[in-house]
Amino acid sequence: GTAQLTVSQASSSTTVTCPSTSVTYSGAAQTPCTVSVTGAGGLNLTPTPTYSNNTNAGTATASYTYAGDGNYIGSSDSNTFTITKANTATAVTSSVNPSNAGSSVTFTAGVTSAAGTVSGAVQFVVDGTDSGAPVALVSGQATWTTSALTTAKTYAVSANYISDTNFNSSSGSLAGG
């Protein structure tokens, strides 16, 4: 006689592994995760995961679905990782320093980051008091012109970069004006 033998599909296991420590915003898509698909009988794959929300600061997701084949049942997994804001540095310069009381002076704040061109706004501050409305950055720079420094003295002028979605706040200062 003839005996029949039925071989069923083996199970598979998909594991998406992401770093437990955060990655820093860089302006580019972050792809720090790995995938392992294993199964009895030698299934051992390392495909590339699919990512979502993996460019800007926040929580990103990596996932993978192994569809299965004639020998293995499909499986899937997903995992998350955190993208933190990039650090910035703010520097302030003035068009004239020293200047005469009541003269027009233009202050420029430059905000830089290793992650690329910083967007957002800067609040200029004179002697601890906000001066005017926040000024939008254009190509990482904001300018503010004033003739309101009317007393002959040394002014403490600073610029505070207001953090945005992807960049941490920072401040820079300039003595004089």
URURVEN-V11718 format. One record per backbone hydrogen bond with DSSP energy under -1.0 kcal/mol. NH is the residue of the N-H (numbers start at 0). CO is the residue of the C=O. If there is no record, write none. Layout:
nh->{NH & NH}
co->{CO & CO}
This chain:
nh->{9 & 12 & 14 & 16 & 22 & 24 & 29 & 33 & 35 & 36 & 37 & 38 & 42 & 44 & 49 & 51 & 57 & 59 & 60 & 61 & 62 & 63 & 65 & 68 & 72 & 74 & 76 & 78 & 80 & 82 & 83 & 85 & 88 & 90 & 92 & 94 & 101 & 102 & 104 & 106 & 107 & 108 & 109 & 110 & 111 & 115 & 121 & 122 & 124 & 125 & 126 & 128 & 130 & 134 & 136 & 137 & 140 & 141 & 143 & 145 & 149 & 152 & 156 & 157 & 158 & 159 & 160 & 161 & 163 & 167 & 171 & 173 & 175}
co->{70 & 37 & 35 & 33 & 81 & 83 & 53 & 16 & 14 & 44 & 12 & 42 & 38 & 36 & 62 & 60 & 82 & 80 & 51 & 78 & 49 & 76 & 74 & 71 & 9 & 65 & 63 & 61 & 59 & 57 & 22 & 165 & 111 & 109 & 107 & 105 & 148 & 99 & 145 & 143 & 92 & 141 & 90 & 139 & 88 & 112 & 134 & 159 & 157 & 128 & 155 & 125 & 123 & 121 & 119 & 140 & 137 & 108 & 106 & 104 & 147 & 150 & 173 & 124 & 171 & 122 & 169 & 120 & 166 & 85 & 158 & 156 & 154}
